[in-house]
């Protein structure tokens, strides 16, 4: 389950981070700190807008998703259910895997490569008791939860330190944006979860085509509700990115 999540997210976060690094580094070298913060905030908002809803849908649709990917393997029914449950807890930290890549590039742009490494090492050592306790209490589920808590803590620490370093005055609005997207994604995820449960007796996901159809239907409904709630909460970036993707209506 961890590999299922980290590979695509590592690629997404790293790709965005690598693409944004030259711009951030140039702005910092030119001492255009306000412009750098604006660019960094826009990149972070785009990453959050992409990954938070995906994380919510991944939790809601973990069972058909796992069945779709692994049903042709030697995994049995109980194995698939255990993997799906583990994937839910890994998905809690899904957005943080991508965001921490962006924040690390923000430090690199300011010619600081030590802070992300030191913070990451320190938090890893501090989280060892958490891993030990949660694994003893909940086995594989505890391991997944500890991993998500650890990466979220790392992301928060990097964000707080980077905001202080770059004197980012818009950090508060970025936090509000994250909370709004989280609320909208939770609504979309809840709707998707309810729809998955309703579709199970009608379609089920014993075969790949049925699992895929379930995912398409539930994801479409979940994303539409996420967008509707986001617009209700006045998240204007939804329209901005929609126009960039699909062009003006």
Protein Blocks (a to p, Z undefined) as FASTA:
>chain_A
ZZmmmmmmmmmmmmmmmmmmmmmmmmmmnopaklmmmmmmmmmmmmmmmmmmmmmmmmmm
mmmmmmmmmmmmmbdfklmmmmmmmmmmmmmmmmmmmmmmmmmmmmmmnopaklmmmmmm
mmmmmmmmmmmmmmmmnommmmmmmmmmmmmmmmmmmmmmmmmmnopaklmmmmmmmmmm
mmmmmmmmmmmmmmmmmmmmmnopmbfklmmmmmmmmmmmmmmmmmmmmmmnopaklmmm
mmmmnopZZ
